[in-house]
Amino acid sequence: MEIAVWDTYVQREDGKTMHFDILVPSEQKDPHLIFSFGRQYLASKNFKTGKLTAKECRFCHMQSAPPEVASTIELNGYYIIEMENCT
């Protein structure tokens, strides 16, 4: 499965910047839907964050998905890779 990687940086309430990637199928091009996936992820956190808009989340590149990532995307529509300050 080919996927699109959306690079995302969101301010946390404590001043730290979260960095995570939102992975979606390559044919998914609706930024509003992709942002909603990011907002769902942020809502699952036990701390408050700033907004997620086009300023915080941008298309980065395309790549092949490993099988476990592809399975999650097929099930949920997206996959999150936590990079920095996500816990």
MOPAC internal coordinates of N, CA, C and O (Angstrom, degrees):
PM7 1SCF
backbone

  N    0.0000 0     0.00 0     0.00 0    0    0    0
  C    1.4546 1     0.00 0     0.00 0    1    0    0
  C    1.5276 1   108.51 1     0.00 0    2    1    0
  O    1.2310 1   120.88 1   -48.73 1    3    2    1
  N    1.3309 1   115.91 1   131.27 1    3    2    1
  C    1.4595 1   120.09 1   173.84 1    5    3    2
  C    1.5244 1   108.22 1   -90.88 1    6    5    3
  O    1.2310 1   121.07 1   -43.70 1    7    6    5
  N    1.3293 1   115.57 1   136.30 1    7    6    5
  C    1.4582 1   120.75 1  -177.48 1    9    7    6
  C    1.5251 1   110.96 1  -126.42 1   10    9    7
  O    1.2310 1   121.88 1   -23.00 1   11   10    9
  N    1.3241 1   114.01 1   157.00 1   11   10    9
  C    1.4588 1   122.19 1   173.14 1   13   11   10
  C    1.5240 1   107.88 1  -101.20 1   14   13   11
  O    1.2310 1   120.75 1   -44.58 1   15   14   13
  N    1.3224 1   116.16 1   135.42 1   15   14   13
  C    1.4601 1   122.36 1   179.56 1   17   15   14
  C    1.5248 1   108.42 1  -106.27 1   18   17   15
  O    1.2310 1   120.91 1   -56.00 1   19   18   17
  N    1.3253 1   115.87 1   124.00 1   19   18   17
  C    1.4612 1   122.46 1   178.46 1   21   19   18
  C    1.5273 1   107.95 1  -110.52 1   22   21   19
  O    1.2310 1   120.81 1   -66.73 1   23   22   21
  N    1.3163 1   116.06 1   113.27 1   23   22   21
  C    1.4553 1   124.20 1  -177.22 1   25   23   22
  C    1.5329 1   108.37 1   -79.30 1   26   25   23
  O    1.2310 1   120.61 1   -52.20 1   27   26   25
  N    1.3417 1   116.44 1   127.80 1   27   26   25
  C    1.4607 1   120.51 1  -170.71 1   29   27   26
  C    1.5289 1   111.51 1  -132.50 1   30   29   27
  O    1.2310 1   121.01 1   -47.62 1   31   30   29
  N    1.3288 1   115.68 1   132.38 1   31   30   29
  C    1.4675 1   123.56 1   176.87 1   33   31   30
  C    1.5239 1   107.57 1  -129.12 1   34   33   31
  O    1.2310 1   120.34 1   -58.61 1   35   34   33
  N    1.3404 1   116.96 1   121.39 1   35   34   33
  C    1.4614 1   121.63 1  -178.38 1   37   35   34
  C    1.5286 1   108.82 1  -131.26 1   38   37   35
  O    1.2310 1   120.81 1   -45.69 1   39   38   37
  N    1.3398 1   116.05 1   134.31 1   39   38   37
  C    1.4610 1   121.12 1   177.14 1   41   39   38
  C    1.5139 1   110.60 1   -71.45 1   42   41   39
  O    1.2310 1   120.82 1   -43.98 1   43   42   41
  N    1.3225 1   116.04 1   136.02 1   43   42   41
  C    1.4533 1   121.72 1   171.83 1   45   43   42
  C    1.5243 1   108.97 1   -91.24 1   46   45   43
  O    1.2310 1   120.94 1   -19.75 1   47   46   45
  N    1.3246 1   115.81 1   160.25 1   47   46   45
  C    1.4560 1   121.68 1   178.54 1   49   47   46
  C    1.5355 1   112.04 1   -58.13 1   50   49   47
  O    1.2310 1   120.17 1   148.99 1   51   50   49
  N    1.3385 1   117.29 1   -31.01 1   51   50   49
  C    1.4660 1   120.93 1  -177.87 1   53   51   50
  C    1.5320 1   113.10 1   -84.85 1   54   53   51
  O    1.2310 1   120.36 1  -173.84 1   55   54   53
  N    1.3346 1   116.92 1     6.16 1   55   54   53
  C    1.4549 1   121.40 1   177.07 1   57   55   54
  C    1.5167 1   115.37 1    94.34 1   58   57   55
  O    1.2310 1   120.02 1   166.21 1   59   58   57
  N    1.3257 1   117.57 1   -13.79 1   59   58   57
  C    1.4601 1   120.51 1   177.03 1   61   59   58
  C    1.5235 1   109.55 1   -73.53 1   62   61   59
  O    1.2310 1   120.78 1   -24.80 1   63   62   61
  N    1.3264 1   116.11 1   155.20 1   63   62   61
  C    1.4601 1   120.99 1   176.91 1   65   63   62
  C    1.5152 1   109.47 1  -106.30 1   66   65   63
  O    1.2310 1   121.23 1   -57.62 1   67   66   65
  N    1.3234 1   115.25 1   122.38 1   67   66   65
  C    1.4676 1   120.59 1   174.57 1   69   67   66
  C    1.5224 1   108.51 1   -79.09 1   70   69   67
  O    1.2310 1   120.94 1   -38.78 1   71   70   69
  N    1.3186 1   115.81 1   141.22 1   71   70   69
  C    1.4622 1   121.39 1   173.79 1   73   71   70
  C    1.5146 1   106.71 1  -128.46 1   74   73   71
  O    1.2310 1   120.91 1   -58.57 1   75   74   73
  N    1.3315 1   115.86 1   121.43 1   75   74   73
  C    1.4608 1   121.14 1   176.83 1   77   75   74
  C    1.5161 1   109.19 1  -148.41 1   78   77   75
  O    1.2310 1   121.18 1   -20.25 1   79   78   77
  N    1.3176 1   115.35 1   159.75 1   79   78   77
  C    1.4649 1   121.49 1   177.30 1   81   79   78
  C    1.5178 1   108.97 1  -109.82 1   82   81   79
  O    1.2310 1   120.99 1   -41.54 1   83   82   81
  N    1.3185 1   115.71 1   138.46 1   83   82   81
  C    1.4620 1   122.32 1   172.59 1   85   83   82
  C    1.5311 1   105.67 1  -103.63 1   86   85   83
  O    1.2310 1   120.29 1   -59.48 1   87   86   85
  N    1.3246 1   117.06 1   120.52 1   87   86   85
  C    1.4593 1   122.29 1  -179.73 1   89   87   86
  C    1.5194 1   108.88 1  -105.99 1   90   89   87
  O    1.2310 1   120.59 1   -50.14 1   91   90   89
  N    1.3241 1   116.49 1   129.86 1   91   90   89
  C    1.4665 1   122.65 1  -179.60 1   93   91   90
  C    1.5263 1   108.84 1  -136.27 1   94   93   91
  O    1.2310 1   120.02 1   -17.28 1   95   94   93
  N    1.3374 1   117.57 1   162.72 1   95   94   93
  C    1.4682 1   118.77 1   175.43 1   97   95   94
  C    1.5276 1   110.20 1   -57.49 1   98   97   95
  O    1.2310 1   120.50 1   -34.49 1   99   98   97
  N    1.3098 1   116.66 1   145.51 1   99   98   97
  C    1.4723 1   120.94 1  -176.06 1  101   99   98
  C    1.5219 1   112.48 1   -58.77 1  102  101   99
  O    1.2310 1   119.91 1   152.25 1  103  102  101
  N    1.3133 1   117.77 1   -27.75 1  103  102  101
  C    1.4738 1   119.82 1  -179.15 1  105  103  102
  C    1.5354 1   112.56 1   -80.13 1  106  105  103
  O    1.2310 1   120.04 1   170.03 1  107  106  105
  N    1.3444 1   117.53 1    -9.97 1  107  106  105
  C    1.4629 1   121.10 1   178.50 1  109  107  106
  C    1.5362 1   108.70 1   -79.66 1  110  109  107
  O    1.2310 1   120.85 1   -66.87 1  111  110  109
  N    1.3156 1   115.98 1   113.13 1  111  110  109
  C    1.4657 1   120.32 1  -174.97 1  113  111  110
  C    1.5300 1   113.24 1  -121.81 1  114  113  111
  O    1.2310 1   120.22 1  -177.54 1  115  114  113
  N    1.3402 1   117.18 1     2.46 1  115  114  113
  C    1.4675 1   121.06 1  -177.44 1  117  115  114
  C    1.5288 1   109.93 1   -82.25 1  118  117  115
  O    1.2310 1   120.16 1   -74.90 1  119  118  117
  N    1.3333 1   117.29 1   105.10 1  119  118  117
  C    1.4687 1   118.51 1  -177.60 1  121  119  118
  C    1.5280 1   113.13 1   -61.82 1  122  121  119
  O    1.2310 1   119.71 1   147.46 1  123  122  121
  N    1.3206 1   118.16 1   -32.54 1  123  122  121
  C    1.4656 1   120.30 1  -179.88 1  125  123  122
  C    1.5266 1   110.69 1   -62.86 1  126  125  123
  O    1.2310 1   120.26 1   139.62 1  127  126  125
  N    1.3314 1   117.11 1   -40.38 1  127  126  125
  C    1.4630 1   120.65 1   177.56 1  129  127  126
  C    1.5266 1   110.15 1   -67.93 1  130  129  127
  O    1.2310 1   120.27 1   137.05 1  131  130  129
  N    1.3177 1   117.08 1   -42.95 1  131  130  129
  C    1.4655 1   121.20 1   179.61 1  133  131  130
  C    1.5292 1   110.08 1   -62.98 1  134  133  131
  O    1.2310 1   119.77 1   137.62 1  135  134  133
  N    1.3209 1   118.04 1   -42.38 1  135  134  133
  C    1.4589 1   120.88 1   176.53 1  137  135  134
  C    1.5252 1   110.51 1   -62.60 1  138  137  135
  O    1.2310 1   120.16 1   143.36 1  139  138  137
  N    1.3328 1   117.29 1   -36.64 1  139  138  137
  C    1.4711 1   119.64 1   179.27 1  141  139  138
  C    1.5291 1   110.79 1   -65.03 1  142  141  139
  O    1.2310 1   120.16 1   145.63 1  143  142  141
  N    1.3279 1   117.31 1   -34.37 1  143  142  141
  C    1.4681 1   119.93 1   175.26 1  145  143  142
  C    1.5309 1   109.58 1   -62.93 1  146  145  143
  O    1.2310 1   120.36 1   136.40 1  147  146  145
  N    1.3202 1   116.92 1   -43.60 1  147  146  145
  C    1.4573 1   120.95 1   177.61 1  149  147  146
  C    1.5172 1   111.99 1   -62.50 1  150  149  147
  O    1.2310 1   120.27 1   140.91 1  151  150  149
  N    1.3216 1   117.08 1   -39.09 1  151  150  149
  C    1.4671 1   120.83 1   179.19 1  153  151  150
  C    1.5298 1   110.68 1   -67.37 1  154  153  151
  O    1.2310 1   120.23 1   142.22 1  155  154  153
  N    1.3422 1   117.17 1   -37.78 1  155  154  153
  C    1.4737 1   120.20 1   175.88 1  157  155  154
  C    1.5189 1   109.72 1   -60.18 1  158  157  155
  O    1.2310 1   120.79 1   135.23 1  159  158  157
  N    1.3238 1   116.10 1   -44.77 1  159  158  157
  C    1.4525 1   121.15 1   178.49 1  161  159  158
  C    1.5314 1   110.61 1   -60.91 1  162  161  159
  O    1.2310 1   120.10 1   132.45 1  163  162  161
  N    1.3284 1   117.41 1   -47.55 1  163  162  161
  C    1.4589 1   120.90 1  -179.42 1  165  163  162
  C    1.5303 1   111.68 1   -62.03 1  166  165  163
  O    1.2310 1   120.11 1   144.36 1  167  166  165
  N    1.3220 1   117.40 1   -35.64 1  167  166  165
  C    1.4662 1   121.60 1   179.16 1  169  167  166
  C    1.5312 1   111.71 1   -64.81 1  170  169  167
  O    1.2310 1   120.45 1   158.21 1  171  170  169
  N    1.3256 1   116.75 1   -21.79 1  171  170  169
  C    1.4659 1   120.17 1  -179.64 1  173  171  170
  C    1.5279 1   112.42 1   -80.78 1  174  173  171
  O    1.2310 1   119.89 1   171.68 1  175  174  173
  N    1.3157 1   117.82 1    -8.32 1  175  174  173
  C    1.4590 1   122.00 1  -177.66 1  177  175  174
  C    1.5280 1   110.76 1   -82.70 1  178  177  175
  O    1.2310 1   120.81 1   -27.54 1  179  178  177
  N    1.3477 1   116.05 1   152.46 1  179  178  177
  C    1.4680 1   119.73 1  -179.43 1  181  179  178
  C    1.5314 1   112.08 1   -93.53 1  182  181  179
  O    1.2310 1   120.26 1  -159.19 1  183  182  181
  N    1.3294 1   117.11 1    20.81 1  183  182  181
  C    1.4554 1   122.54 1   174.91 1  185  183  182
  C    1.5216 1   108.11 1  -137.39 1  186  185  183
  O    1.2310 1   120.93 1   -20.72 1  187  186  185
  N    1.3119 1   115.82 1   159.28 1  187  186  185
  C    1.4621 1   120.80 1  -178.12 1  189  187  186
  C    1.5233 1   110.31 1   -86.18 1  190  189  187
  O    1.2310 1   121.59 1   -29.96 1  191  190  189
  N    1.3332 1   114.56 1   150.04 1  191  190  189
  C    1.4615 1   121.15 1   179.00 1  193  191  190
  C    1.5192 1   109.63 1  -133.44 1  194  193  191
  O    1.2310 1   121.48 1   -11.52 1  195  194  193
  N    1.3187 1   114.78 1   168.48 1  195  194  193
  C    1.4535 1   120.97 1   173.79 1  197  195  194
  C    1.5161 1   110.55 1   -76.37 1  198  197  195
  O    1.2310 1   121.20 1     6.34 1  199  198  197
  N    1.3056 1   115.32 1  -173.66 1  199  198  197
  C    1.4638 1   122.04 1  -179.23 1  201  199  198
  C    1.5193 1   111.74 1   -72.41 1  202  201  199
  O    1.2310 1   121.44 1   -22.13 1  203  202  201
  N    1.3213 1   114.86 1   157.87 1  203  202  201
  C    1.4568 1   121.34 1   173.11 1  205  203  202
  C    1.5267 1   107.00 1  -118.24 1  206  205  203
  O    1.2310 1   120.82 1   -68.46 1  207  206  205
  N    1.3273 1   116.03 1   111.54 1  207  206  205
  C    1.4592 1   122.53 1  -179.42 1  209  207  206
  C    1.5286 1   108.38 1  -134.52 1  210  209  207
  O    1.2310 1   120.43 1     6.85 1  211  210  209
  N    1.3103 1   116.79 1  -173.15 1  211  210  209
  C    1.4678 1   121.33 1   177.54 1  213  211  210
  C    1.5227 1   111.80 1   -60.49 1  214  213  211
  O    1.2310 1   120.06 1   156.20 1  215  214  213
  N    1.3144 1   117.48 1   -23.80 1  215  214  213
  C    1.4677 1   120.61 1   177.96 1  217  215  214
  C    1.5328 1   110.88 1   -68.74 1  218  217  215
  O    1.2310 1   120.11 1   145.02 1  219  218  217
  N    1.3286 1   117.40 1   -34.98 1  219  218  217
  C    1.4608 1   122.28 1  -176.74 1  221  219  218
  C    1.5199 1   113.85 1   -93.44 1  222  221  219
  O    1.2310 1   119.64 1   161.42 1  223  222  221
  N    1.3120 1   118.28 1   -18.58 1  223  222  221
  C    1.4617 1   121.95 1  -171.41 1  225  223  222
  C    1.5224 1   109.71 1  -133.84 1  226  225  223
  O    1.2310 1   120.96 1   -60.35 1  227  226  225
  N    1.3453 1   115.77 1   119.65 1  227  226  225
  C    1.4700 1   120.14 1  -177.46 1  229  227  226
  C    1.5191 1   110.99 1  -135.61 1  230  229  227
  O    1.2310 1   121.55 1   -33.04 1  231  230  229
  N    1.3375 1   114.64 1   146.96 1  231  230  229
  C    1.4604 1   119.64 1   174.06 1  233  231  230
  C    1.5261 1   108.36 1   -60.07 1  234  233  231
  O    1.2310 1   120.80 1   -42.92 1  235  234  233
  N    1.3297 1   116.08 1   137.08 1  235  234  233
  C    1.4599 1   120.82 1  -178.41 1  237  235  234
  C    1.5316 1   111.25 1  -113.88 1  238  237  235
  O    1.2310 1   120.22 1   122.07 1  239  238  237
  N    1.3397 1   117.18 1   -57.93 1  239  238  237
  C    1.4633 1   120.15 1  -176.90 1  241  239  238
  C    1.5262 1   110.59 1  -166.76 1  242  241  239
  O    1.2310 1   121.05 1    -5.43 1  243  242  241
  N    1.3250 1   115.60 1   174.57 1  243  242  241
  C    1.4632 1   123.52 1   175.07 1  245  243  242
  C    1.5227 1   108.21 1  -109.13 1  246  245  243
  O    1.2310 1   120.57 1   -29.99 1  247  246  245
  N    1.3260 1   116.52 1   150.01 1  247  246  245
  C    1.4585 1   121.04 1   175.77 1  249  247  246
  C    1.5191 1   109.47 1  -160.39 1  250  249  247
  O    1.2310 1   120.76 1    -8.82 1  251  250  249
  N    1.3178 1   116.15 1   171.18 1  251  250  249
  C    1.4563 1   122.23 1   175.05 1  253  251  250
  C    1.5176 1   109.10 1   -82.58 1  254  253  251
  O    1.2310 1   120.75 1   -37.44 1  255  254  253
  N    1.3235 1   116.18 1   142.56 1  255  254  253
  C    1.4643 1   120.73 1  -179.87 1  257  255  254
  C    1.5191 1   110.38 1   -95.60 1  258  257  255
  O    1.2310 1   120.08 1   -43.45 1  259  258  257
  N    1.3465 1   117.45 1   136.55 1  259  258  257
  C    1.4643 1   119.90 1   170.81 1  261  259  258
  C    1.5309 1   109.23 1   -63.99 1  262  261  259
  O    1.2310 1   119.53 1   -21.52 1  263  262  261
  N    1.3151 1   118.51 1   158.48 1  263  262  261
  C    1.4742 1   121.24 1  -175.63 1  265  263  262
  C    1.5256 1   114.64 1   -54.92 1  266  265  263
  O    1.2310 1   119.42 1   138.08 1  267  266  265
  N    1.3343 1   118.72 1   -41.92 1  267  266  265
  C    1.4716 1   119.84 1  -178.11 1  269  267  266
  C    1.5276 1   111.54 1   -67.81 1  270  269  267
  O    1.2310 1   120.00 1   146.24 1  271  270  269
  N    1.3270 1   117.61 1   -33.76 1  271  270  269
  C    1.4649 1   121.65 1   176.72 1  273  271  270
  C    1.5230 1   109.42 1   -69.95 1  274  273  271
  O    1.2310 1   120.32 1   134.61 1  275  274  273
  N    1.3281 1   116.99 1   -45.39 1  275  274  273
  C    1.4688 1   121.23 1   178.92 1  277  275  274
  C    1.5232 1   111.15 1   -58.92 1  278  277  275
  O    1.2310 1   120.22 1   138.94 1  279  278  277
  N    1.3365 1   117.18 1   -41.06 1  279  278  277
  C    1.4730 1   120.85 1   179.52 1  281  279  278
  C    1.5211 1   111.44 1   -62.14 1  282  281  279
  O    1.2310 1   120.39 1   136.58 1  283  282  281
  N    1.3267 1   116.85 1   -43.42 1  283  282  281
  C    1.4582 1   120.72 1   179.92 1  285  283  282
  C    1.5259 1   110.65 1   -67.12 1  286  285  283
  O    1.2310 1   120.07 1   139.37 1  287  286  285
  N    1.3203 1   117.48 1   -40.63 1  287  286  285
  C    1.4664 1   120.87 1   178.52 1  289  287  286
  C    1.5228 1   110.06 1   -63.47 1  290  289  287
  O    1.2310 1   120.09 1   138.18 1  291  290  289
  N    1.3197 1   117.43 1   -41.82 1  291  290  289
  C    1.4726 1   120.09 1   178.34 1  293  291  290
  C    1.5207 1   111.15 1   -62.55 1  294  293  291
  O    1.2310 1   120.30 1   145.01 1  295  294  293
  N    1.3259 1   117.03 1   -34.99 1  295  294  293
  C    1.4577 1   121.83 1  -178.92 1  297  295  294
  C    1.5309 1   112.75 1   -78.99 1  298  297  295
  O    1.2310 1   120.40 1   134.43 1  299  298  297
  N    1.3468 1   116.84 1   -45.57 1  299  298  297
  C    1.4672 1   121.54 1  -171.84 1  301  299  298
  C    1.5241 1   115.07 1  -108.67 1  302  301  299
  O    1.2310 1   120.07 1   165.25 1  303  302  301
  N    1.3303 1   117.48 1   -14.75 1  303  302  301
  C    1.4541 1   120.73 1  -177.79 1  305  303  302
  C    1.5137 1   113.62 1    93.97 1  306  305  303
  O    1.2310 1   120.36 1   166.40 1  307  306  305
  N    1.3465 1   116.91 1   -13.60 1  307  306  305
  C    1.4621 1   120.82 1  -179.36 1  309  307  306
  C    1.5216 1   110.39 1  -159.34 1  310  309  307
  O    1.2310 1   121.39 1    -9.71 1  311  310  309
  N    1.3218 1   114.96 1   170.29 1  311  310  309
  C    1.4624 1   122.62 1   176.61 1  313  311  310
  C    1.5286 1   106.82 1  -144.85 1  314  313  311
  O    1.2310 1   120.16 1   -38.25 1  315  314  313
  N    1.3139 1   117.30 1   141.75 1  315  314  313
  C    1.4664 1   122.62 1   179.69 1  317  315  314
  C    1.5246 1   109.00 1  -110.91 1  318  317  315
  O    1.2310 1   120.90 1   -47.78 1  319  318  317
  N    1.3234 1   115.89 1   132.22 1  319  318  317
  C    1.4659 1   121.45 1   169.10 1  321  319  318
  C    1.5236 1   107.04 1  -109.01 1  322  321  319
  O    1.2310 1   120.77 1   -63.24 1  323  322  321
  N    1.3266 1   116.13 1   116.76 1  323  322  321
  C    1.4608 1   121.08 1   177.78 1  325  323  322
  C    1.5204 1   109.06 1   -80.64 1  326  325  323
  O    1.2310 1   120.52 1   -50.75 1  327  326  325
  N    1.3268 1   116.61 1   129.25 1  327  326  325
  C    1.4525 1   121.79 1  -177.63 1  329  327  326
  C    1.5366 1   112.05 1  -110.34 1  330  329  327
  O    1.2310 1   120.05 1   123.21 1  331  330  329
  N    1.3337 1   117.51 1   -56.79 1  331  330  329
  C    1.4643 1   120.63 1  -175.87 1  333  331  330
  C    1.5409 1   110.71 1  -142.27 1  334  333  331
  O    1.2310 1   121.05 1   -40.72 1  335  334  333
  N    1.3272 1   115.59 1   139.28 1  335  334  333
  C    1.4649 1   123.46 1   172.69 1  337  335  334
  C    1.5245 1   113.77 1    53.99 1  338  337  335
  O    1.2310 1   120.47 1  -140.87 1  339  338  337
  N    1.3254 1   116.71 1    39.13 1  339  338  337
  C    1.4614 1   121.04 1  -177.86 1  341  339  338
  C    1.5354 1   112.86 1   -99.45 1  342  341  339
  O    1.2310 1   120.74 1   176.34 1  343  342  341
  N    1.3199 1   116.19 1    -3.66 1  343  342  341
  C    1.4759 1   118.74 1   179.84 1  345  343  342
  C    1.5054 1   111.05 1  -123.94 1  346  345  343
  O    1.2310 1   120.10 1   180.00 1  347  346  345

